[in-house]
Amino acid sequence: MVNHQQPGDINAARARIVVVTGGTDGMGRAVVLGRADRGDQVLAVGSHPAKGDRLLAAAEATDLGDRVRFLAADLSTIKGTEKVLEYVAAEYETIDALVLAANRQSPKRIETSDGFESTFALYYLSRYLLGHGLMPTLVAGTRRSVIVNIAGVGLTSGRIHWDDLQLRDRYRTITAQLQAGRANDLLGVAMAAQYGQQVPYVLYHPGFTRSGDSAMEQINPLTRALIKTIARVAARPVEKAIMPVHDFIEAPPTQPLTAIDRGKPVPLDLKTLDPDAARRLADVTACLINDGSRPTT
């Protein structure tokens, strides 16, 4: 499902083109509507058409309907991610920002049609594919563009399970989330080393945020209710959590890699940002994709 809204009467010199994954829920949705309110053209990517319809209705209700498009795509699959790459290539000569926010937790191990563990596929692999795949469009414009990866940089818990990347033997919800978080840390390091002089890469950890339901929709209802109760008291409002994202889009950093954990810069020599590990993961990921076979790690 694609909504083909045409640009409205916007100052083209000011308006940016922004692609947001996880764009129908939580922080992703807030970024979409916030950028549209600032005059940008925004493509929101999400897996649920009904949520896309609600996003478009919200945009229409605030006279932003001509600035928001929605593309339904399952980013947990390579085919779904390629759908986004093909759509962006066909519809835009250039984009100014890619915001990566899609994530979903699962209490049980789910294997995608490509043979990947679903958290690994959605939270990490789709971000790898989109960052590399959209790079030609990101570098095509005259304005400096940026990639913002919303994950858990600054945290040091969790690790890459090199001998079992697909967590066949040790799957737990938190194990999968932490591994994908650490993989995103290394993705940022590798992308910045390869492309950062042209397109800076931002790793951003917003902290505990009153976000949407998509990341928790498969969690036990009692646990989900407890998390929501705690969030009402302790979590940051979405609007506050995404303010740095707007800043990164409007003024992309000059350095290749920026890492921010809840408002504080993360030292780039942190053990979870190890360049050797980043190169290793990049090589392993390329092999997983290019082999054309089900993963064995």
Salt bridges, closest charged atoms under 4 A:
ASP25 OD2 - LYS51 NZ 2.92
ASP40 OD2 - ARG35 NE 2.86
ASP66 OD1 - ARG67 NE 3.98
GLU91 OE1 - ARG69 NH1 2.96
ASP96 OD1 - ARG143 NE 3.50
GLU111 OE1 - ARG109 NH1 3.18
GLU111 OE2 - ARG294 NH2 2.35
ASP163 OD1 - ARG170 NH1 3.34
ASP164 OD2 - ARG170 NH1 3.70
ASP185 OD2 - ARG182 NE 2.89
ASP213 OD1 - LYS228 NZ 3.32
GLU217 OE2 - HIS48 NE2 3.55
GLU217 OE1 - LYS51 NZ 3.60
GLU217 OE2 - ARG104 NE 3.13
GLU250 OE2 - ARG35 NH1 2.85
GLU250 OE2 - ARG38 NE 3.32
ASP261 OD1 - HIS205 ND1 2.76
ASP261 OD1 - ARG262 NE 2.62
ASP276 OD1 - ARG279 NH2 2.24
